[in-house]
Amino acid sequence: MRGFNDQEAGYILRVCCYEWEKWTAMEIPIDDGPAVSAFTPAERESFFAGIARHRRAALRVSIVAGACAMVLALIVAILMAPLFYAVIGLAFDVLHFVVPMPDLMRSVTETVGAL
């Protein structure tokens, strides 16, 4: 945590360290030095150029996420289709007790068995 040292009129960093089974407090002076820019004027970009770059990157991420969602939906649809067909066949078998309905399960199994 940073604090102000009244004796030296400078900033210090107060830390605690665990040494030889006891806690001791240490004060480490911090010398920030002169402010230096991380980028040269040629390397800086304008605000609007940064926004445009961010939007292009966000568009690419959105396209990849949409493609992944479509692949996932296709896989889930392929895995759920047999269960869906079995539920439809079971519903027709239950409904057959009330109203005459075609036996879809027998025709599907005979067709698949012939392959």
N, C-alpha and C positions, 0 to 999 in steps of 0.2 A: 504494500500500500504506500502511495506517495504521501509525504508530509513535508512541512516547511521547517527547516532548521533555523532557529533564531540566532544561534551563535555564528554560523558561517554565512548566513543570508543566502542559502542555496537550497536546491531540492535534494532530498536524500531518499533512499529506498530502505524501508524498514522490513527486515525479514527475520524469521525465527528459524533456528536450526537445532537439530537434535544432536548433541555431541556428548559423549561419555555419560550417557544415562541422565542428562539434565537438559533442560531447555534454556537456550541463551538467545538473547535478542541482539541483532547486529544492525548497524546502520551503514549502508553502502552509499557513498556519494555518487550522484548521477551527473555526468557531464554531457548534455545534449549537443553541444557544439553549435556551429552555425547551421542555419536551415539550408538544406541542399535539395534541389528538385530532382526527382527520380527520372524525369524525362527531359530531353532537350526540346526546344520549341518545334523542331522538325518532326519529332516523334509523337507529339500530342495530337489528339483528334478533337474535332468539335463535338459539341453535345449532340447535334442532329446526326452527325456521322455515326456516333456511338449508338444512338437509338436505332438507326437504320441497320447497323450491323447486328444488334440484338434481335431485331424483328426477323432478319433473314435466318439467324440461328434458331430462333423459336419456331419459324416455319418448317425448317428441316426436322427439328425434333418432333413437331406435330405430325409431319408426314410419316416418320418412322413409327411413332406411337400408333397412328391409325392403321398402318400396315400390320403391326404386331397384333392389334385388336382384331383385325379381319382374319388373320391366320388362327388366332385363338378361337374365334367364333366358328370357323370352319372345323377345327378339331373337335370342339365341343358338340357341334351338330352331327359330325360323323359318329362320335361315341354315343350320343343320345338317341340316334335314329332307331337302333334295334329295340331299345326300351320303349320308345314311342309307338313303334309298330306292335309290340307285344301288348301294350295297354289298349290300343285300338282293337286288336284281336280279342282280348279278354272282354272288352266292353261289348263287342258284337256277340260273343258267346253268352254273356249275361242277358243281353237284350233278346237273344234268340229264344229264351224261355217265355217271353211275352209275345213277341211278334216274330214270324219266320224271317230269318236273316241268312244270307249266304255264309258258308263256313270258309272264311278267308284263311284261317290258319292251316287248314288241311291243303288248300290249293297252293299256298306259299311253300309249305314244307315239301309237297310233291314236286313243285317246280325246282326248288333248290336241290332236292335229292336227285333229280334227273341230271343235274350238272355234274 
